């Protein structure tokens, strides 16, 4: 018997799920004569699915290098052991999206936590990720677990971990983990026994919308969240909204939040509004992917809408499309929406924050408002930790507009804020496009774009990054590259992270880094051009065309340098 056969047999003996055991037996039998089955089996057993700052995320399937019940049970055991080492009877709140097996993984987590002596709270099935982040703070939980793969393909699932309560300082409660928490929890997971030896028990606290008189702090949890994110002034003018939930879990709550805020003229993309873990109408359930919002935009044209608002499957992100007199209906880039929402921030004081891959414009806006500004590493796990945070966004259509309620990106509270902005502008005879032009007149034109290359072989990613560090481009769009910063060595007080930042004599900037959640190399491009304070619409149209042309040249040069194309 080979070492692989031995490892597979041991995993089968310890697996708690009958279907997973059968899946491995079938794969093992096929591997004797099928090279593809053998390669698949080897990949499933080459390592343990790594637990890091994104928690766990990967393809579903049996074996230690996949998302399955056995892996989740051991992860839950490791997490609760970590919590118990720092606090007596830790409190854990668990939620899940509508992906395949998500509820099973959430139930297993609650059962492991309860058996280990923790106080476990289980949210209704299913919920958006922002509701889980809210619940960690609202229930004063020591940790939260959200079972979701966000906008990943249908074959994937994931396991996000938040800390709160007695585990972290107040400004970090309800924020996803960062080092060293991830490594310490991962160590505990590695020390956990096989899944079949880990006790599970009932008796967790159900956070469903039960009758009045249910446990204090639990009853009406989602209602309180919706009330908090929808509170504010009534609409300044009636608007028509087209909304898509992208087959995810945000549909009904988005409509409820908008209605509570006074926006009742909302037309849903019917084919995408209800949860469907197969995501049948999109190739990838990510609003940023080409074609993903086409159905919503088509409906918006049909019903003469003022704005399209789309959430990703776990509703922590928000995409917005608007009619643009220059181009017709188009989706706003994440940096564009991030900049315009900065003027709508509820908090009267506090810091603006964004990440190293996002536009530099927010820093200029913060200075004009007399606010402090913080640039962090990529991800809300870093931005959410900023003390006295008033607003944070990242170009990947993630926005934290109410850090007093959810200290993470929240596509539902963002949807409400976008609706209010569009309504206010309509009452003034303006649009978001007008607001973008006004920002350009005040701060210059910041135009950003992203070059993203999906890799089937993860070795390609390291090869690209090595090539960039070894033979970096000397010019981009005919401008000399004058600054090359290896972010792995740290930069401006930021911890080391994988990536390279380049600047040119033309005030262009490029950041190249591997994606933290998908097998991609991502390149973040930015051009900044001066704009006169009295520039006309026609002037700005020409400047935007020049900036777009410059971005295209940078993208072509970068493609050639990194990928030889």
Buried (B, 14 or more C-beta within 10 A) or exposed (E): EEEBBEBBBEBBEBBBBEEBBEBBBEBBEBBEEEEEBBEBBEBBBEEBBBBBBBBBBBBBBBBBBBBBBBBBBBBBBBBBBBBBEEBEEBBBBBBBBBBBBBBBBBBBBBBBBBBBEBBBBBBBBBBBBBBBBBBBBBBBBBBBBBBBBBBBBBBBBBBBBBBBBBBBEEBBBBBBBBEEBBEBBBBBBEEBEBBEEBEBBEEBBBBBEEEEEBEEBBBBBBEBBBEBBBEEEEBBEEBBBBBBBBBBBBBEBBBBBBBBBBBEBBBBBEEBBBBBBEBEBBEBBBBBEEEBBBBBBEBBEEEEBBBBBBBBBBBBBBBBBBBBEEEEBBBBBBBBBBBBBBBEBBBEEBBBBBBBBBBBBBBBBBEEBEBBBBBBBBBBBBBBBBEEBBBBBBBBBBBBBBBEBBBBBBBBBBBBBBBBBBBBBBEEEBBBBBBBBBBBBEBBBBBBBBBEBEBEEEEBBBBBBEBBEEEBBEBBBEBEBEEBBBBBEEBEEBEEBBBBBBBBEBBBBBBBBBBBBBBBBBBBBBBBBEBEEEBEEEBBBEBBEBBEEBBEBBBBBBBEBBBEE
